[in-house]
Amino acid sequence: MNDDRNARVWASINAVAQEEGARVSVRHACVACSRSITAAGAGLSMTRDGRLHEPVYATDPLSQELEELQFTLGEGPCMDANAGDRPVLVPDVASAWAERRWPMFAPAIAERGIVAVFAIPLAAGAARLGVMDLYRTRGGLLTREELAEVLTFADAILMLALEHGDGDTGLDDLFAGDFAERRAEVHQAAGMVAAQIGASIVDALARLRAYAYAQDQRLGDVVAAVLARRLRFRPNGRSDGGPPDDGRTTGPRDGPAGEKGGEIE
């Protein structure tokens, strides 16, 4: 049975690649997996250094937005699947449990018409490479057979991602894909904020995320403001003994266009 499933999975991946007339790649595996369970789309986040996971691929614009949303908010099934190294299966994002677990992400994704999310780690032993997210517009858990098939797709994606040859199956190509420019801008902005607040890149990214959420802005818009030097952040805490900065405000005065708490130059 396992051999049959494995053969079926690889046949479906090859079929997607043949539609493009291209060599089999991680992209094709994500598309094939999404189709196999009639998902609305799939997204992939990965890491090169075992630390920060970042979105690297999405099958469609909505999935791309949802991958960026998890990265912006710093919460969601993808984050939990990576931290716990186990699948996180959410049959209803509007459930009380999901809203308690992800108070920002759950309602935001529900507003976009997604009902169920399945986050599957891509790991082999101690090597944790990333997480695949599958988004559905209908509720309910995966059946036992669907879950087994998704896990087989995850193994195939891991195998393709670890290939280091010519073509577009390797990690370098994934990290140079659609998300590359935005990812580079986020890192650059985080570096600037880290210098402004005297903190690490990780803490600076958390401040950027918190600010974007508090101002109801996309992380990319906040990053653009930082890079254009229209928005600066101040160190945590105040020297005058006032209440400490909770990371959602970054200065004593309001800025234009709703940039409250930012220091605008």
WOJO-V752955 format. One record per pair of residues at least 4 apart in sequence whose ideal C-beta (glycine too) atoms are under 6 Angstrom apart, sorted by the first residue. I is the first residue (numbers start at 1). J is the second residue. D is the distance in whole Angstrom. If there is no record, write none. Layout:
BEGIN
i=I j=J d=D
i=I j=J d=D
END
This chain:
BEGIN
i=5 j=152 d=5
i=6 j=152 d=6
i=9 j=152 d=5
i=9 j=153 d=6
i=9 j=156 d=6
i=12 j=32 d=4
i=13 j=24 d=6
i=13 j=28 d=5
i=13 j=29 d=5
i=13 j=32 d=5
i=14 j=24 d=6
i=16 j=28 d=4
i=16 j=31 d=5
i=16 j=32 d=5
i=17 j=22 d=5
i=17 j=24 d=4
i=17 j=28 d=4
i=23 j=167 d=5
i=24 j=28 d=6
i=25 j=168 d=5
i=25 j=169 d=5
i=26 j=157 d=6
i=26 j=160 d=5
i=26 j=161 d=5
i=29 j=156 d=5
i=29 j=157 d=5
i=29 j=160 d=6
i=30 j=42 d=5
i=30 j=44 d=6
i=30 j=59 d=6
i=31 j=59 d=5
i=33 j=153 d=4
i=34 j=39 d=4
i=34 j=41 d=6
i=34 j=42 d=4
i=34 j=59 d=5
i=36 j=149 d=6
i=37 j=146 d=5
i=39 j=134 d=5
i=39 j=135 d=6
i=39 j=136 d=5
i=40 j=135 d=5
i=40 j=136 d=6
i=40 j=137 d=5
i=41 j=59 d=5
i=41 j=60 d=4
i=41 j=62 d=6
i=41 j=63 d=3
i=41 j=135 d=5
i=42 j=59 d=5
i=42 j=63 d=6
i=42 j=134 d=5
i=43 j=58 d=4
i=43 j=63 d=4
i=43 j=67 d=4
i=43 j=133 d=4
i=44 j=56 d=6
i=44 j=57 d=4
i=44 j=132 d=5
i=45 j=53 d=5
i=45 j=54 d=6
i=45 j=55 d=5
i=45 j=78 d=6
i=45 j=130 d=5
i=45 j=131 d=5
i=46 j=56 d=5
i=46 j=129 d=6
i=46 j=130 d=3
i=47 j=53 d=5
i=53 j=82 d=5
i=54 j=183 d=5
i=55 j=67 d=4
i=55 j=68 d=6
i=55 j=71 d=6
i=55 j=179 d=5
i=56 j=174 d=5
i=56 j=175 d=6
i=56 j=177 d=6
i=56 j=179 d=6
i=57 j=177 d=6
i=58 j=63 d=4
i=58 j=64 d=4
i=58 j=67 d=5
i=59 j=63 d=5
i=63 j=135 d=6
i=68 j=72 d=6
i=70 j=76 d=4
i=70 j=78 d=5
i=72 j=209 d=6
i=72 j=212 d=6
i=72 j=219 d=4
i=73 j=104 d=5
i=73 j=105 d=5
i=74 j=209 d=5
i=75 j=79 d=6
i=75 j=102 d=5
i=75 j=105 d=5
i=76 j=102 d=6
i=76 j=105 d=4
i=77 j=81 d=6
i=77 j=88 d=4
i=77 j=90 d=6
i=77 j=117 d=5
i=77 j=119 d=4
i=78 j=119 d=5
i=78 j=131 d=5
i=78 j=133 d=5
i=80 j=84 d=6
i=80 j=88 d=5
i=81 j=88 d=4
i=81 j=119 d=4
i=81 j=121 d=5
i=81 j=131 d=5
i=82 j=131 d=5
i=85 j=121 d=5
i=85 j=123 d=6
i=87 j=120 d=5
i=88 j=119 d=4
i=89 j=118 d=5
i=89 j=141 d=6
i=90 j=98 d=6
i=90 j=117 d=5
i=91 j=116 d=5
i=91 j=139 d=6
i=91 j=140 d=5
i=91 j=141 d=5
i=92 j=139 d=5
i=93 j=98 d=5
i=93 j=106 d=5
i=93 j=109 d=5
i=93 j=110 d=5
i=94 j=110 d=5
i=98 j=106 d=4
i=99 j=106 d=5
i=102 j=106 d=4
i=105 j=109 d=6
i=109 j=114 d=5
i=113 j=137 d=6
i=114 j=135 d=5
i=115 j=137 d=6
i=115 j=138 d=6
i=115 j=139 d=4
i=116 j=136 d=4
i=116 j=139 d=5
i=117 j=135 d=6
i=118 j=134 d=4
i=119 j=131 d=5
i=119 j=133 d=5
i=120 j=132 d=5
i=120 j=150 d=6
i=120 j=154 d=5
i=121 j=131 d=5
i=122 j=129 d=5
i=122 j=130 d=5
i=122 j=154 d=6
i=122 j=157 d=6
i=122 j=158 d=5
i=123 j=128 d=5
i=124 j=158 d=6
i=129 j=161 d=6
i=132 j=154 d=6
i=142 j=146 d=4
i=142 j=147 d=4
i=160 j=169 d=5
i=161 j=171 d=6
i=163 j=169 d=4
i=163 j=170 d=6
i=164 j=170 d=5
i=168 j=173 d=4
i=176 j=180 d=5
i=179 j=183 d=5
i=182 j=220 d=6
i=185 j=223 d=5
i=186 j=223 d=5
i=189 j=223 d=4
i=189 j=226 d=4
i=189 j=227 d=6
i=190 j=201 d=5
i=190 j=204 d=4
i=190 j=205 d=5
i=192 j=226 d=6
i=193 j=204 d=4
i=193 j=207 d=6
i=193 j=233 d=5
i=194 j=199 d=6
i=194 j=201 d=5
i=194 j=204 d=4
i=196 j=232 d=6
i=196 j=233 d=5
i=197 j=233 d=5
i=197 j=235 d=5
i=198 j=235 d=5
i=199 j=203 d=4
i=199 j=204 d=6
i=207 j=233 d=6
i=207 j=247 d=5
i=208 j=222 d=6
i=210 j=247 d=4
i=210 j=248 d=5
i=211 j=222 d=6
i=212 j=217 d=5
i=212 j=219 d=5
i=212 j=222 d=5
i=214 j=248 d=4
i=215 j=258 d=6
i=217 j=221 d=5
i=217 j=222 d=5
i=225 j=230 d=5
i=225 j=231 d=4
i=226 j=231 d=5
i=229 j=265 d=6
i=230 j=264 d=6
i=231 j=262 d=4
i=232 j=263 d=4
i=233 j=250 d=4
i=234 j=250 d=6
i=234 j=251 d=5
i=236 j=245 d=5
i=237 j=244 d=5
i=238 j=242 d=4
i=249 j=261 d=3
i=250 j=261 d=5
i=250 j=262 d=5
i=251 j=261 d=6
i=251 j=262 d=6
i=251 j=263 d=4
i=254 j=260 d=5
i=255 j=259 d=3
i=255 j=262 d=5
i=255 j=264 d=4
END
